[in-house]
């Protein structure tokens, strides 16, 4: 009998983070799922780390020759057998009750597309406030003509995902937002689930600096709202784990982050007015 969920995890040089999310999946209270890891020809020990979990997880490992996260997710979806697809980033984390709570929510809400509540892997008060705002904006955007996603972590009914054509592999970034917006054009509203929580990694921000990342997200947001997507390489944004690289700047609680957040808020006020 096919599993209810197919959990798809794209990976590229994720020997550090991938075992953590696979261990989270191993500890799930609800076991009605399969795991599909799609590796974009990692040069580290990603393959070895993944295959170590085969004795304890219903895991299938594939390698593809394109370093494109949308392509990896679409490839995993084609191999999936589950009724619903769960897309998780390799650096995300979940609690042991994640699948159990999600399954109940899917049965109760009877939707085709769901996005989880996201929290950061940093626990300081400023970061918590920022993520509350982010979740609010994502949930509120579902009532607009151009809704947003909470990143690549989402849940989609498999047949509906196929009808949507999957993730747009031609986009440079924000293919997750594009999928949500395609669904809305089909008349399907994405359901935001507060009780289904995914821990979002801030490693990119720790590596590049808070203002740099907030600037990139703001620019990408403008492109999504104005042009419908980001087709060109408008800034550097690499797929995969780069944990072996030195951290340039640490997240701090100085005023610079607050200034950047204020700019983001002003942008959304202008857009919604």
MOKAFEN-V689952 format. One line per field, one symbol per residue. phi: phi as a letter, one per 40 degrees, with the letter a starting at -180 (. if undefined). burial: b if it has 24 or more other C-alpha atoms within 12 Angstrom, else e. A space follows every 10 residues. Layout:
phi=???
burial=???
This chain:
phi=.cccbbcbbc aafbcccddc cccccccccc bcabbbbbbc fcbbcdcccc cccdcbbcbb bbbbcbcacc cccccccccc bccbcbcbcc ccbbcccdcc cccccccccf bbabbccbbc cbbccccccc cccccccccc cccbcbcbbc gccabbcccc dcccggcccc ccagcccccc ccccccgbcc ccbcccbbcc cbcccccbhc cccccccccc ccccccbgib cbccacaccg cbccccccac cbbccccccc cccccccccc ccc
burial=eeebbbbbbb bbbbbbbbbb bbbbbbebee bbbbbbbbbb bbeeebbebb bebeeebbbb bbbbeebbbb bbbbbbbebb bbbbbbbbbb bbbbbeebbb ebbebbeeee bbbbbbbbbb ebeeeebeeb beebbbbbbe bbeebbbbbb bbbbbbbbeb bbebbbbbbe bbbbbbbbbb bbbbeeebbb bbbebbbbbb bbbbbbbbbb bbbbbbbbbb bbbbbeebbb eeeeeebebb bbbeeeeeee beeeeebeeb beebeeeeee eee
